[in-house]
Amino acid sequence: MAEKKPFVITINDKDYEESQLNDQQKILINHIADLDRKIGSTRFNLDQLQVGRDAFVNILTASLAQGETE
């Protein structure tokens, strides 16, 4: 049977096993991890919004240019 490896986190170039952390430190690590996920998701959403905005600007610009040539 495979041996379970302990959870290790590196903070400021120092490794800590989960057993070395108190409950408050574990909660703080969970908050940090959750915020990192939310920041990544927000960046992803911002990229989508920016591309969508750029598409609308391009459509508007093309429409204005077409109106000038008519």
C-alpha positions as CSV (number, residue, x, y, z in Angstrom):
1,M,0.0,0.0,0.0
2,A,1.3,3.5,-0.9
3,E,2.5,5.7,1.9
4,K,0.6,9.0,2.2
5,K,2.9,12.0,1.8
6,P,2.4,14.8,4.2
7,F,1.0,18.1,2.9
8,V,3.9,20.6,2.6
9,I,3.6,24.3,2.0
10,T,6.5,26.6,1.3
11,I,6.4,30.1,2.8
12,N,9.3,32.5,2.3
13,D,11.5,29.6,1.0
14,K,10.9,27.5,4.1
15,D,8.9,24.2,4.0
16,Y,6.2,23.5,6.6
17,E,4.3,20.3,7.1
18,E,0.7,20.5,7.9
19,S,1.3,19.0,11.3
20,Q,3.6,22.0,12.2
21,L,0.8,24.5,11.6
22,N,-1.8,25.5,14.2
23,D,-5.5,25.8,13.4
24,Q,-5.3,29.6,12.8
25,Q,-2.4,29.2,10.3
26,K,-4.3,26.4,8.5
27,I,-7.3,28.8,8.1
28,L,-5.1,31.6,6.9
29,I,-3.5,29.3,4.3
30,N,-7.0,28.3,3.1
31,H,-8.0,31.9,2.8
32,I,-4.9,32.7,0.8
33,A,-5.5,29.7,-1.5
34,D,-9.2,30.7,-2.0
35,L,-8.2,34.3,-2.8
36,D,-5.6,33.1,-5.3
37,R,-8.3,31.1,-7.0
38,K,-10.7,34.1,-7.0
39,I,-7.9,36.4,-8.4
40,G,-7.3,33.9,-11.2
41,S,-11.0,33.6,-12.0
42,T,-11.3,37.4,-12.0
43,R,-8.4,37.8,-14.4
44,F,-9.9,35.2,-16.7
45,N,-13.3,37.1,-16.6
46,L,-11.5,40.4,-17.2
47,D,-9.8,38.9,-20.3
48,Q,-13.1,37.9,-21.6
49,L,-14.7,41.3,-20.9
50,Q,-11.8,43.1,-22.6
51,V,-12.0,40.9,-25.7
52,G,-15.7,41.5,-25.9
53,R,-15.3,45.3,-25.4
54,D,-12.7,45.4,-28.1
55,A,-15.0,43.5,-30.5
56,F,-17.8,46.0,-29.9
57,V,-15.4,48.9,-30.5
58,N,-14.2,47.3,-33.7
59,I,-17.8,46.9,-34.9
60,L,-18.6,50.5,-34.0
61,T,-15.5,51.8,-35.8
62,A,-16.4,49.8,-38.9
63,S,-19.9,51.0,-38.8
64,L,-18.8,54.6,-38.5
65,A,-16.3,54.2,-41.3
66,Q,-19.0,52.7,-43.5
67,G,-21.3,55.6,-42.8
68,E,-18.7,58.1,-43.9
69,T,-18.2,56.4,-47.3
70,E,-21.9,56.4,-48.1
